[in-house]
Amino acid sequence: MPEVAVILGSDSDLPKIKECFELLEEFGVSFEVCVSSAHRSPERTRKWALSLRGRGVRVVIAAAGGAAHLPGVVAAHTTLPVIGVPVESHIAGGLDSLLSITQMPAGVPVGAMGVGKSSGANAALYAIAILASHVKAYAAKLESYRKKIEKGVAAKNQRLHKIGHRDYIAALEKKR
């Protein structure tokens, strides 16, 4: 029984939010993944959204690009929290998707992540935070995760001070 349901409007979006799946797995969150389009398969999308609560799903992550109607369509068919992930596109770099997701009418809210590589990861972390409000084990894992990333920032700062900003920048540029 999945706790989180991830829906994407296209299979080409899967690699763009792979960090979402990786973090859900790292935290031990059960999830399912579905490809269904708000426009190309509207009835399938509606039926899927209507089935979520009955299947034990507690949070939905909906990734979509372009017009990005998928998060809103899913939210229209469930009262579960829906997190919209704007997928970067060649049109406006994903800003069109972000604006579409954030402009939901009153009464049908969708949480929206930012555009870019970290959007899938942030969606997973936000879903985990929602789950953590009722599951102490997730709260503990989330706290541990945040301490881990805090240590990573401290290590980077220590290295910066050790080698200086010029060498640090040069090392970053070599990685690209």
C-alpha positions, 0 to 999 in steps of 0.5 A: 500500500503506497503512502505517496503516489507520484504521477507524471504527464509523460514518461520523458519526465521520469529522469527529470525527477529521479531524485524524488524516487531516490529520496523516497527510497532512502527514507523507506517511504512506500510509493507508486509511480503512474504515467497519465496525462491530464489531456491525453488520458483524462478519464484514466487520470480522473479514475486514478485520482479518485482511487487514491484515498481508498488505497491508503495514499496520503500525499500526491506528487504530480510532475508536469511540464508546459501547461502543467494542468496535471497537478490541478486536475489531480487536486480537483479529484482528491482532497489529499495534499497534492505537490506540483512539480514543474518540469523544465521545458524548452519553452520557458525553462519551466517557468510556464509550468510553475506559473500554471501550477501556482495559479489554481483557483480558490478551493483547489490548492496545489503546493508548488515546488520550484523549477530545476534539478532540485524540484523532485528532491524537494517534492519528496522531502515535502511529502516526507514532512507531511507524513512526518506530522503523523509518523514519528519515524519519518520525523526522526529520519528527516531530522537526521537527513537535515543534520547530514546536509548541515555537516556537508555545508560545514565541510564545504566551508572548511575546505573553502577556508583551507584552499581559498576561494580561487582554488575552490572555484577552479575545482568547481569549474573542473567538475562541470 
